[in-house]
Each structure stands twice: as C-alpha cells, then as structure tokens.
Amino acid sequence: MLAVSDDSVNYEDLFGSREVDFVVHDGALKLAGPTCVQNEDPMVCVVEGDLLVDGPLVIRDLDLYVPLWIKGSLIARDLLLSYDAQVFIEGDLRLTGNLVTYGTDATHLVVHGEAQVGAWLRPSHRGAIYLPASMPDPLEGDALAARLAPTLDPRDNLATALCEHVLAGQPLLRD
C-alpha cells in the first residue's frame, strides 16, 4: 500500500498491529445507480480491474480506515470523498461530473494515471490529495462559495448537503 499511496500510508498507520482483512474483487466491478459507501469494519477493499459506477460514488468513512485500492481506473459521474475516505487509483480517474474532496487529515486520494473531471470542489484543505498535473485547479474558499448552487449554503452542514445533492443528481455549481 505504501507504493500506491505515494509513500503516504502504510498498514501500521491504519490498523496498528491488528490483522488486516482484505476484500478483493477480481476483474472489473460495475455498480448501478448512485452509490454511497459508509463502512463499518476496518479492511482494505481491492478491485483488480476498473471500477465502473453508473452514477455518483460517495465515500463517507468516519473514524474508520477502509482504503479502496483500484488497480484499474475509476469511471463515474461524480466522486465525493468525505470524512476519512481513502481511494488509491493505479489507472485513470474519469468523471463526467465533479470531484469533491471534503475530508479530514486522514483523507487520501491518489491517482497514478490521468484525471478527467468537470470541476474539482475542495471545501476543505485537509487530506493528502495527489492528482496528475493535468487536473484543473480546485474551486475553494470564496471562489467556491460564489459558485455553489443556490440550494447549497456553506454555513450549513456542507458535507452532508454535498452528499445529498450528489446522490440526488442535483447540480453543485451555478451555471
């Protein structure tokens, strides 16, 4: 895991001296519709191919480390990482919509291939985010607040509101 995380995460950091459980899916994994993942048990999830989501993918791991290690590419409409979510992609990140990184210091997103996204929303400057140079600059701070859809209020619980909007297919940004 140290190599795929760009020397940022190892098993001891995440699990201490406990046994590490692995859940491995051989080949491409296809998920239909909006997908929200909130893990309850510590483990490492490995997809030995591409992860294809027909809709948005939201990962909300709170006080729990469940790295998602994709050995291929991640293809989805949107990707939202919240709280302690950790995603390591050996291939490309291809989103027809937006990337949202709103996590803690434990949040990780590492993309080794190319990245193609509509926009990158970064309400939080926390976490280790390693993306290719081809990525657009993130929308953050006042620039993000000015572009948020009118139905999103940055003074509310923005993490929850962003998740709900993404899963419902509602726009995150003004046109």
C-alpha positions as CSV (number, residue, x, y, z in Angstrom):
1,M,0.0,0.0,0.0
2,L,2.9,2.3,0.6
3,A,3.8,2.4,-3.1
4,V,0.2,3.0,-4.4
5,S,-0.3,5.8,-1.7
6,D,2.8,7.7,-2.9
7,D,4.6,6.8,0.4
8,S,1.8,8.4,2.4
9,V,0.0,5.4,4.0
10,N,1.1,2.0,5.3
11,Y,-0.8,-0.7,7.1
12,E,0.6,0.1,10.5
13,D,-0.6,3.7,10.2
14,L,-4.1,2.5,9.5
15,F,-4.5,-0.7,11.5
16,G,-1.7,-0.8,14.1
17,S,-0.8,-4.3,15.0
18,R,-4.2,-5.7,14.1
19,E,-4.7,-8.3,11.4
20,V,-5.7,-6.6,8.1
21,D,-8.8,-8.0,6.3
22,F,-8.8,-7.8,2.5
23,V,-11.9,-7.9,0.3
24,V,-10.8,-8.5,-3.2
25,H,-12.9,-8.3,-6.4
26,D,-11.3,-10.0,-9.4
27,G,-11.8,-8.1,-12.7
28,A,-13.9,-5.0,-13.4
29,L,-16.6,-4.1,-10.9
30,K,-19.8,-2.5,-12.2
31,L,-22.2,-0.7,-9.8
32,A,-25.6,0.5,-10.9
33,G,-27.0,3.9,-9.9
34,P,-25.9,6.3,-7.1
35,T,-23.6,4.5,-4.7
36,C,-22.9,5.6,-1.1
37,V,-20.4,3.7,0.9
38,Q,-20.2,4.1,4.7
39,N,-18.0,1.3,6.0
40,E,-18.5,-0.2,9.5
41,D,-15.5,-2.6,9.7
42,P,-11.8,-1.8,9.1
43,M,-10.5,-3.5,6.0
44,V,-8.8,-3.0,2.6
45,C,-11.0,-3.2,-0.4
46,V,-9.2,-4.1,-3.7
47,V,-10.7,-4.0,-7.2
48,E,-8.4,-6.0,-9.5
49,G,-9.6,-4.0,-12.5
50,D,-11.8,-1.0,-13.3
51,L,-14.5,0.3,-11.0
52,L,-17.4,1.5,-13.2
53,V,-20.2,3.3,-11.4
54,D,-23.4,4.2,-13.4
55,G,-23.9,7.4,-11.4
56,P,-22.1,9.1,-8.5
57,L,-19.9,7.4,-5.9
58,V,-19.9,8.9,-2.4
59,I,-17.5,7.5,0.2
60,R,-18.1,8.6,3.9
61,D,-15.8,6.7,6.3
62,L,-15.8,8.3,9.7
63,D,-13.2,7.3,12.3
64,L,-12.6,4.2,10.3
65,Y,-9.9,3.4,7.7
66,V,-11.1,1.4,4.7
67,P,-8.8,2.1,1.8
68,L,-10.3,1.5,-1.6
69,W,-7.4,0.3,-3.9
70,I,-8.4,0.3,-7.6
71,K,-5.8,-1.5,-9.8
72,G,-7.5,-0.1,-12.9
73,S,-9.5,3.1,-13.5
74,L,-12.4,4.7,-11.7
75,I,-15.2,5.8,-14.0
76,A,-18.3,7.5,-12.6
77,R,-20.4,10.6,-12.8
78,D,-19.2,12.2,-9.6
79,L,-16.8,11.2,-6.8
80,L,-17.2,12.7,-3.4
81,L,-14.8,11.8,-0.6
82,S,-15.9,12.8,2.9
83,Y,-14.5,12.4,6.4
84,D,-11.7,9.7,6.5
85,A,-12.2,8.3,2.9
86,Q,-9.2,6.9,1.2
87,V,-9.0,6.0,-2.5
88,F,-5.9,4.9,-4.4
89,I,-6.2,4.5,-8.2
90,E,-3.5,2.9,-10.2
91,G,-5.2,3.9,-13.5
92,D,-7.2,6.9,-14.5
93,L,-9.9,8.9,-12.8
94,R,-12.7,9.7,-15.3
95,L,-15.7,11.7,-14.1
96,T,-18.3,13.2,-16.3
97,G,-19.3,15.4,-13.3
98,N,-17.3,16.7,-10.3
99,L,-14.7,15.6,-7.9
100,V,-15.4,16.8,-4.3
101,T,-12.8,16.3,-1.6
102,Y,-14.2,17.3,1.8
103,G,-12.3,15.3,4.4
104,T,-10.1,15.1,7.4
105,D,-6.4,14.9,7.6
106,A,-6.8,11.1,7.1
107,T,-8.5,11.6,3.7
108,H,-6.4,10.3,0.8
109,L,-6.9,10.4,-2.9
110,V,-4.0,9.3,-5.1
111,V,-4.4,9.0,-8.9
112,H,-1.4,7.5,-10.8
113,G,-2.9,7.8,-14.3
114,E,-4.7,10.7,-15.9
115,A,-7.6,12.6,-14.5
116,Q,-10.6,14.0,-16.3
117,V,-13.3,15.8,-14.2
118,G,-15.8,18.6,-14.8
119,A,-14.6,20.6,-11.7
120,W,-12.8,19.9,-8.5
121,L,-14.6,21.3,-5.4
122,R,-12.4,21.5,-2.4
123,P,-14.3,22.9,0.6
124,S,-11.7,21.6,3.0
125,H,-7.9,21.9,2.5
126,R,-7.3,18.8,4.6
127,G,-6.1,15.4,3.5
128,A,-3.5,14.1,1.1
129,I,-4.6,14.7,-2.4
130,Y,-2.1,13.6,-5.2
131,L,-3.5,14.2,-8.6
132,P,-1.9,14.5,-12.1
133,A,-0.7,17.9,-13.3
134,S,-3.5,17.9,-15.9
135,M,-6.1,18.4,-13.2
136,P,-7.9,21.7,-13.1
137,D,-7.2,23.9,-10.1
138,P,-9.7,23.3,-7.3
139,L,-12.6,25.6,-6.5
140,E,-12.1,26.6,-2.9
141,G,-12.7,29.3,-0.4
142,D,-14.6,32.4,-1.6
143,A,-14.4,31.3,-5.3
144,L,-16.2,28.0,-4.3
145,A,-18.8,29.8,-2.1
146,A,-19.6,32.2,-5.1
147,R,-20.2,29.3,-7.5
148,L,-22.1,26.9,-5.2
149,A,-25.7,26.1,-6.4
150,P,-28.3,28.3,-4.6
151,T,-29.6,25.2,-2.8
152,L,-26.2,24.8,-1.0
153,D,-25.4,27.1,1.9
154,P,-21.8,27.0,3.0
155,R,-22.9,27.9,6.6
156,D,-25.0,24.7,6.9
157,N,-23.5,21.2,7.3
158,L,-22.0,21.4,3.9
159,A,-20.5,17.9,3.9
160,T,-24.0,16.3,4.4
161,A,-25.6,18.7,1.9
162,L,-23.0,18.0,-0.8
163,C,-23.5,14.2,-0.3
164,E,-27.3,14.6,-0.6
165,H,-27.0,16.8,-3.7
166,V,-24.5,14.4,-5.4
167,L,-26.6,11.3,-4.7
168,A,-29.8,13.0,-5.9
169,G,-28.2,14.2,-9.1
170,Q,-28.6,17.9,-8.2
171,P,-26.1,20.4,-9.5
172,L,-23.4,21.5,-7.1
173,L,-22.4,24.7,-9.0
174,R,-24.2,27.6,-10.6
175,D,-24.0,27.6,-14.4
